[in-house]
Amino acid sequence: MKDKTLQTAKLILEDGSEFEGWAFGKNKSAAGEVVFNTGMAGLVQAITDPACKGQIFVCTWPIAGNCGVPVNKNGAPFFDEHGIPVYLESEKIQAAGLIVSDLCEEPSHYSCKISLSSWLEKGKIPGIYGIDTRSLAIRLRERGTMRGKILIDKKGKTDVSINKINQSNHAGVSLNEIKTYSKNAGLKIALVDCGVKANTIRCLISRGVEIIRIPCNLDFSGIDYDGLLISNGPGDPKEYKKLIENVRTALSSSKPIFGIGLGNLIIALAAGADTYKLPFGHRGQNQPSIEEGTNRCYITTQNHSYAVRSNTLLQGWKQWFTNANDGTIEGIICENKPFSAVQFYPEGCPGSRDCEYLFDIFINQVKEAKK
């Protein structure tokens, strides 16, 4: 029998279905797009990924919180010497809510500082545990992702409408001003920040380059750089109209360009292709991606709702990686210029970092172009 001090909680989907459980984290209602993630670990990194902005995050792995969270007692992250969050992929929880099957309130891990529930409470994010997440995930697979709302103790309105992410203010995940890392280190990489993950920056710094981190709506045509990287981020890529135009201009030059996640979609749109929304997206650290022309299949980390429409790639562009589960595009590459992009996360965190070599390919292209 449940402790009477526990608060009941409910997830209501826009199709009218309801899932009841118990509240943890912040005692408040929240609305968002309900998505599921198939990862077995890495929850802390996953929900601090800016691509989770506005989403109610459902874990299909049944246990959560057993490792706790490696942050300060006040819930703030630790930072390295470059001012980049350690352990987390951004400075705060980006998900609008968290749904798990079984919650561990007594974590055990050498890096743990506070519990998952305490961290969510300090971040003002509600959660529900005790829900049949397998049944919920099956519903989302069959009917597609849906809007939903978390209600605590039946408080709050049952309307599940949510505000569309407003790209005009960078969705709250992009910098508002230019920031430079490792100044004068060597090659200059312009990093367009649509909601970049911390490990992308770490991967670039470790390769001895200078990083010019640029707000996603800034016209970067006047910035001196050797290579351009378009980061991951949240939302519908077609709403980044200004960025698409800026990237289209950049494609007219021969300076190397690389895209990750949302960056893949932005580059595709700038090159004249089309994008569409997937039924339930790809999220987790176990997504198989096959490199075209090879027998090599990489197990990749992904977190996206959209894909490039394969039959819209224009001449000069081709499919680079393919999702082994559903055949969707996981990467594109230009045949006559140093432009490429992947839908998955080559930097992992959480998950495999087997595809981190793609950063090396990009950096080598930049070196060759500068000769």
N, C-alpha and C positions, 0 to 999 in steps of 0.2 A: 504493500500500500504506500502511495506517495505521501511524503511529508506535507502537512497542511500549510507550511510556510511557503511552499513552492507556488509560483504563479502559473496559471494556465496560459497557453499561447496558441494561436491559430494562424495558419497560412491559408489565405483565400486566393484562388486563381481566378482569372477572368472568365473561365468557362463554368464557374460556379462551384467547382470542387473545393473541398475543405480538408485540411490536414491538421489534426490537433496534437499538441505536445506541451512541453514545459519551457518557460522562458529562462534565458540566461543573457548575460551581457547587459546592455542598457535597457531599462524599462520604458520602451516607447514603441509606437507604431512606425512602420516604414513601408514604402512602396518601391517597386522596381521590376525589372525584367527578371523572371525566374529562370535560371540556367543551372545545369549540373556539370560537375567536374569529376572525371574518373580517376584522378590521381590518388595514390595510396599514401603519399606523404607530401611535405612541402606546403602545408596549408597556410602558414604564416607568409611565405613568399607569394603564394597564389592570390590571396585576398588583398595584398598590398600592391599588386600589379595594377597600374592605372587603367588597363583595359577592362578592369572590373567595375569601373565607375558606373553607378546607377543600377547595379545588378544585385539580386538576391541570390546568393551563392549556395548551391546544394551540393554537399559532399556525398558521393556514392560509397566511398570507403566508410564503414560503419563507426569507427572510433575516431574521436577528435579531442585534442587537448592533452594527450598523454605526455607530450614533450614540453608543454608549456610554451612560453614566448620569451625570446632573448632580447628584452628591451629594458629600459630603466623602470624603476618602480612607479613612476608617474605615467608610464605607457609610451614615453617618447623613445625613439630609436637611438642607438649608439651611432657615432659617425667616425669615418676614417680620416686620415690626414688631408684628404681632398674635399672633405665635407659631404661625402657620399654615405647614405645609410648603410650600416652593417647588418647583415642577416635579412633585412627587409628589402623590397624592391621599390619602395618609395617611403616618404616620411610618415605615412599614416595608412590606416585601413581604407581601401577604396570601395569595397563592396558595400551595398546599402543594408545588407542583412546576411545572416549565416544560418543555414539549416543543416543539422547533423542528426544522426541516429542515436549515438551514445556519446555522452559528454564525460570526460575525465576531469574531475575537480582537484585531483592530487597528482600533478605532473611529476615526472622523474626524468631529468636530463641535466647534464653538466652545465649547459648554457642557460637553463631556465631561470628567469627572474620573477615572473608573475604567471598566473594561470590564464588560459584562453578567455575564460569568462570575465576576469578582471580587466584584461586588455580591451575587450570589446566594450565593457562598461566605461572605461576611461576614454575610449574613442567614440563614445555615444552611438554605438552600433548594436541593434537588437539581434538576438539569436533565438532559435528554437531547437530543442533536442527532444528525443522520444518519438520522432516522426518516422513513419515507414518510408525511408528515403528510396528504397528500391522501387516501391510502388509509384512514388512521385517521379523518379527518373524515367520509368517506363511510360508514364503518362506524357511526359515532356518529349520523349522520343516518338511517341505515336502521334501526338497532336502538335508538336513543335513548341518552342519556347513561348511563354505567355507572361503577360503582366500579372503581378500578384501583390499582396499586401500582408504584412505581419501585424496581427492584433494581439496585444497583451491584456489578459483578463477581460476580454471582450470590449476593451476601450478603443475608441476611435471609429471613424466611419468605415463602412465596408466597401466603399468605392475603390476599385483597384486601378483607376487611371493614374498615370505617372507623367511627370513633365518630361518632355523630350530633352535630351542633352543639348545644350546650347553651345555650338562650336564657336560662336562669335567671342565667347569669353574663354576659349581654349579648354572648355569643359572642366575648368578648375584643376587641370593636371599638368598644364604646360607652364614653363617659366614666363614671367612678364617682362623680363629683360635679358639681354645677352650675358652669358657667363662663360668664362674661359678656364680650362683645366690644363695643367702641364704646359704653361705658356713657353714658347720658344723651344719646345721639345723636339721639333722636327717638322714632319708633314702636318699640314693643317687640315683637319677634318671638320667640316661644318655639319653639326648634328642638329637636325630639325626636330625639336621636342614636341611631339604630339601626346606625350605621356610616356616618356622613355623609362625603361626599367633600369635600376641602378647597376645591374651587372653588365648591361651594354656599355655603360661608361667605364666600368672597371676593365672590361675586355679591351677597350680602345687604349686606355691609359697604360695597360700592361704591354702594349705593342709600341710604346714609345712615340706616340703622336700627340700633337696639340689638338685639343677639342674646343671648338667654338659652339657652345650650346645655344640654340636660337629658338625663340618663341615660334610656335607653328604658324602664326598668321603674319609673321614679319617677312617682308620682301628681302630675300638674302642675295639678290643679284649684285648688290654693291659690296658684298663682303669678300675679302680675299681668302680663298680656300683652295685646297688641292683636290679634295674629294668630298662628296656630299652623301650623308646618310640620313634617310627618313625613318624615324622611329615608329615603334608600335604606339597604340593608343586606343581610346574607346570610340564608340559611335559609328554611324553610317558614313563611310568614306565620301559619299557624294555630297555631304554637307560641308566638306572642307574645300569649298570652291576657290577661295583665294590661294590656298596652298597648292591645289591642282594646277592653277594657272602659273604659279611660281615654278613648280616642277616642270611644267611643259616648256617654259623658257629655258630651264637648265638642260633639258634634253636636246636642245638645239646646239649645245656645245659638246665637247668631247671629254670633259672632266668626268672621271668615274663616279657613278651613283649606285648606291646600295640601299635597299629597303627591307624593313623587318615588320611583319604583322600588318598593321594598318598601312605602313610604308609601302608594302607590296601592292596594296589596293590603290593607293594614291598614285604610284608610278604607272600602274596599269591604266587608270583613268586618264592620266596625263598623256599617255601614249596612244589613246584613242580606243581602248578596250572598254568593256562594260563589267559591272559588278552586280552581285545579287545576294540576298540574304539566305543563309542556309536554314533548314528546318529547325535544327537544334544546336548548330555550331560544333566546333571541335574544342574541347577543353580537357586538359590533363597532361600527364607526362608520359603517355603511352600511345601516342599517335604515330602510326607507321607512314613514312614518306619515302617513296622510291625515286631515285635520281634517274631521269630519263636517259636511255641509251646505255644503261648499266643494269646489273642484277643486284645493286646495292640498295638495301632498305634500311633507313635510319629510324630509330625510335625517338620521336621528338616531343618537345613541350609545346603546347599550343593553347591559345585562349582567344578565339575569334568567332564572330557570328556571320561574317561575309566571305565571299570568294569571288575570284575572277571568272567571268563567263568564257569558257575555253574557245568557243567558235567566234569570239570577237577580237582575238589577238590579230593585230595588223601585220602585214608583211614586214619581215625584219625582226620579229619577236617570236619566241617559241616557248613552250612549256618546259620548265627545268626540273621540277619535282611534282610528283603526283601522290595524292593520298591513297594508300592501299585499301582503305576501307570503302570509300565511296567514289574514287576516281576524280575527285575535284583537284583543281590546281593548287599546288603548295609552293610554287615558285615559278618565276618567269625570267628570261634572259634575252638580251638583245644580241643579234647575230653579227652586227657590224660595229658596235660601239661598246665600251666598258660599262654597261648598265645591267643590273640584275637585282633580284629581290626574292625573298622567301616569306611564306606565310607563317611558318613556325618560328620558334625562338632558338637561334643558334647558340645563344648564351646560356640556355637552360635556366636554372635557378627559379623554381625547382626543376629537377629532372636532369636528363642526360646532357652532357656538354660535348657530345661526339661531333656535332656540327659546328663547333667553334672555329674550325679550320676555314669557314667561309669568311671570317674576318681577315684571315691571312690572305685569302685570294683577293679581297677588296683592297687591302693595304698594298699588296704587290702591284695591283692595277694602278693605284695612285702613284707608286714609285715609278712605274714604267711611263706613265703619262707625263710625269714631270721631267723626265730625262731630256 
